[in-house]
Amino acid sequence: MLKGIRVIDISFYLPGPYATLRLGDLGAEVIKVEPPEGDPARNTGEKKNGDGLVFLANNRNKKSITLDLKTEEGQTAALLLIEEADVVIESFRPGVTSRLGIDYERAKEVNPGIVYCSISGYGQAGTASNLGSHDLNYMAVSGSLSQMKDKGGSPVHPTNTFADLFGGVTANERILAALVKKERTGEGEYVDLSLADSMVSLMTNHVIYEQETGRETGVSLLDGELVCYSLYETKDGRYAALAALEKKFWTNFCDGVNRPDWISSHWSTTEESNTVFKEIQSLFAGKTLQEWTLFGLEHDCCLTPVLEPSEINKTPYFQGKNLVWDNEDGTRQAATFPQHKSRISTRPPLKGEHTRELLSQMDKNQNT
């Protein structure tokens, strides 16, 4: 869908590379600009084939060029790339691109129609704009982390980087909207993308519920307080998710387990004093997760297994979709869009793998 769109990716670690991963999966040509030492993600955490796993997960379908942006030569090369591009994504701290001479104002001089996206923690201006932070910080200040609490009321540390990933998705949304505007008007756009702001946008239900009801936890039906919408432990210590909010689904569940007497308890609560809740807990504890998975497939009652990453491809819910696959270099990848696997063509690039090719191309363009 984005064939012919060229993206210059001057971002590191996760939010920016995840955004360009998605653009690349949609067909855009993504040129990753790395410092001489490479994207820091190449040297972060566990490694395979010499590169960090987070780097390998988020940089397929890209070309890599190494430029020292602290030098005039590197800055000149970057501007030549920008001159021929449609989109630029950068993730430096606010003010850094100005010092490097590759900020939006400079980019706009060489390419008036450029769509330029700056990804940062708190935006390019404001009290917190120059503070260093990470995913956990953005989750915390946005109110999102407070929605993940254990039974004792303590926030649960997530093992997925929701702010980084959702920030990448939000960046894509803004970039694609800007490309539509450019198509219609010929005008470029500057996108100031704050990861913390993006996470606040997920709190739409919660802020209005807090205002109108005083509840800090959003829609009460969805917070695990009802027997029909809760997590239950199985015989083998796993968990199943029951989300039978509508009466028809709850009835299907009750009939399926031969307990029509529970139908009238649809809206009863998950309190220890609730006999029906205790009986449902005992019921789930009597069968394995596999048995409950089959039950959920046989009975239309919004019952699914809580799966681990290694189990995603093994479930009938994604049968035939190839949402997780082994790429040509042996790295396991997850699809950003359904059925896009057939368009995967390249492994994550080696550091500077395409430097000579791209510099030669720029020289040729300059001389024609």
N, C-alpha and C positions, 0 to 999 in steps of 0.2 A: 504493500500500500504506500510505502514511503520511498519507493525506488526513485533515484534521482536526487534525493535530499542528502546533502552532505553535512555531517555533524562533526565539529571539532570539540573533543572532550578533554578539557584541561582540569580534570577532577580526580580525586584520589579516594582510597578506602571504599566506601559503600554507597552513600546516597546518589552522587553523580554517576558513578559507574553503573549503578542499578538502573538509573534513568536512561542512560545511553544503551544499556543492554536491551531494554524494552524497545527503544527506537530502532536499534539494529535488527531485532527480531521482526520488526514491522517492515524491514527492507531498506532502511537508511544506511548510507555509507558512513561508518563511524571511524574517525581518525583520533586515536588516543595519543595525546601529547604527554610524554613522561620526562621527568628530569633525568640527567645522566645516570643517577643511581636507581631510577625506576620508581614506579608507583610504590609508596610505602607498604601497600597491601601485599606486594610480592614477598615482603620479608616479615609478614605478620602471622603469628600462630603456626599451626601445623602445616607442613608442606608436602607437595607432591610434584615431581618433575622439576624441582628447584624453586617453585613458586608457592606462595601462601594459598591455602584453600579458598579463602574469601575472594582473592583475586581471580582464581580459576573459575569460581562460580559465577562471576559477574562481568566477564570480559570476552566472551565468545563473540564471533562475528565482528571483530574490530581489527584495525591496523594500528601498529605502534610506531611512533617516531619519537626519538629522544632529542630534546632541545634544552639548552641551558638558558632559561629565561632571564637569568641575571646578567646575561651578556647582550650586547647590541646585536650581535649576529643571531642569537636565539630569538630575540624579540622581533627582528626583521622577518625571520622565517615564519614565526607564528602569525604575523600580520599578513604575510602572503597566503598562508593557509586560510585565514579568516576572510580574505578578499574573495576567495573562490567558494566560500561556504554558505550554507543557509542558516545554520544554528551553531552557537557556541555555548558550552556549559563549563562553568568554572566553580571551584569550591574553596578558593583562598579566603583567608580572613578579610573582612572589609578593609579596603584601602590598598591591599597588596597589588591588585592588577593595575591600579593607577601608577604605583611606583615602578611596575614592570613595563609600563607603556602599552598594555594590551587590554585596558578597561573598555567599557562600552563606548565612551566618547571617542576613543582612538579607533576602535573597531568600526564605528559608524562612519568615520572619515573615509576608510578604505572600502566600506561596504554598507551603504545607507540602508539597505533592506535587511540587514542582519537581525536575526532573533537571538538575543544574548541573555542567557539565564545565569544568575549568580545564586548559588546555593550556600547558605550559611545557617548557623544555629538560630540567630535571633533577628536576622535582617541586616541591611546595610547601615542602618542608623538607629539610634535609640540607646537607652541606658545600658542594656546588656549586649550591644552589638559586637563589642570587642572581647567578650568573655569566651574563654575556651569551654566547651561542653561536649558531651557525647549523648548517645541515644537515651540512656537512662535519665539524664538530666531533662531532656525534652519531654520524655514520658512523665516525669515528676511534675514539672511546672505547668504542664498543660491540663492537669487533672486526670489524665488517662491512667496513670499508675495507681491512683487512689481507688480505681474501680476494680483492681485485682488484689483482693485481700483474702487471707485465710480466715478460718472460723474464729480466730482470736482477734481479728481486726487489723492484723499487720499486713502491709503491702507485700505482695509476692513478687520476687525478682523474676522478670520474664527471661526466657532463654532465646527469644527472637527479638531482633532489633526493629521494632515496629515503626519508630519514628524515622529511622534511616530509610526503610523500605517504603513507607507511605509517603515520605518526603520525595522520594524518587518518582513515585506514581503521580504525585501532585505536580512536580516539575514537568513531567510529560504532558499532563493535562494543559498546563499553562502554555507550554511550548507549541503544542498542536493547535491550540486556540490562536496563538500568535501567527502561526503559519497560515491558518485560514484567513486571518486579517490581512496578512501580506499578499495572499493570493487575490484578495478582493480590492485592496487599496494600493498595493505596492510598498506599503510602509513597514518598516521593521518594528521591533518591540524590545524593551528591556524588562526582564522578569526578575524581580527581587524575591527570591524564594526562601522563606524562613522555615526551618524544620519544626521549630516550636509552634509557630503559627499554624502549620499544617495539622499538627496534632490537636490543637484547640478546635479546629474545624470538625473534628470527630465528636465533639462534646455537645452537638446541637440539641439532642434530647435532654441531656443532663442539665444544661444551664436553664432551660425553660421549666423543667420539672422542679429544680431547686427554687426558682423564683415563685412558682405557683403553689408548691406543696411543702417546700422546706426539705424535701428528700435530696440527698447528695448522690444517690445511686441510680438515678434515671428511672426507667419504666419498671415499676414494681413487679410486673408479671415476668420479667426477664432476669431477675437477679437470684434465682434459685430458691425462692421462698415457697413455690408451689410444687406439689408432688408431680404434676404433669409436665413440668419443665425443670428438670434437674439432672444431675449426674449421679450414677449409681455404680457401686463397686460390684464386680462380678466374682465368681467362684475362684478364678485364678489371679485375683488381685489386680485386674484391669478395670477399666471404666467404660460404661456405655452412656450415651447422651440421649435422654428422652425429652422431646420437645413437642409434645402433643397438646398444644394450646387450644386448637379448635376442637369442639365437642366430637366431631366425626372421628378425628384421629385418636382421641382419648377413648372413645367407645371401641374403636378397632383394637386398641391395646388391651383394654379390659376383657373384651370378648376373646381375644387371642390367647390370653392367659387363663381363660375360664373363670374370671372374676367379675361378672356383670354387676355384682354388688358394690364394686368400687366406682361405678360410673357416676353416681351422685356425689362422689368426693373429688370431682374434677378440680375444684378450686381450693381444696384443703391444703394446709401448709406443711412444710417440712420441719415440723417441730417434734421433738422427742415424745411429747404427750399425744401426738396424733397416731392412733392405732393403724390407720391405713398406711401412713408413711413407713412405719416400722415393718408392716407386712410386705410392702413393696421392696424395701431394702433386703429383707430376707429372701424374697423371690429372686431378685437379681443375684444375690450371693449363692444361689443354688445352681446356677448355670455358668458355663464359661463364656468368655467374650465371643468366641466363634459361634457358640450356640445362639447368643443374643444377636449376633450379626445376621445369621440366617433367619432368625425370627423377624428382624426388622425388614429384611428383603421380602419375606412372605406376607407380612401384615403391614398394610399402609398406615403406619402409626408414628412416623417421625422418630424412629429409633435407629441410631447409628453407633458404630464403635468409635472410641477415642483411639486413633491410630498413632503409631510412631512413624518417623520419616521412612524407615526401612520397609514399612508395610503399605505405603501409598499405592504402588503399582500392583499389589497383590489383591486389592479390594475390587469387587465388581462395580463399585461406584465410578471407577475411572477406566473400566475395561475397554481396551482398544484405543485409548486416547494417547498413550505414550507420553504422559505428562512428565515422567521422569525417565531418563535414558542415559546410556553411556556414550559420550561423545567420541570422536575419532581418536583423541589422545588418552582415552580411558577415564576421563573425569566424568563423574555423575552430574547431570544437569537437570534443572527443573524448568519447565516451560513457563514463559510469561503470558502466552496466549494459547488457547486450545488449538490443536491441529497445526501448530506452526513448526513442528519438528522437521517437516519435509524441507523447510527453507533453511535449516541449519547447514552451513557450509564450511565454517572455519573454526578451528580451536582457538582458545585464548592466545594472543600473539606473544612471541618472545619479546623481551625488552628491546626496543629499537629495531625490530625485525624489518620494518618497511621504511626506515629512514632514508636509505639510498634511493629507493624507488620514488618516494614522495618528493625529496629534494630535487631529483632529476626532473620530475614532472613539473615542479615549480620553475626551475630554470628554463625549461622548454616553453612554458607559458609566458615567462618574462621576455623571451626572445622572439616571440611571434607577434 
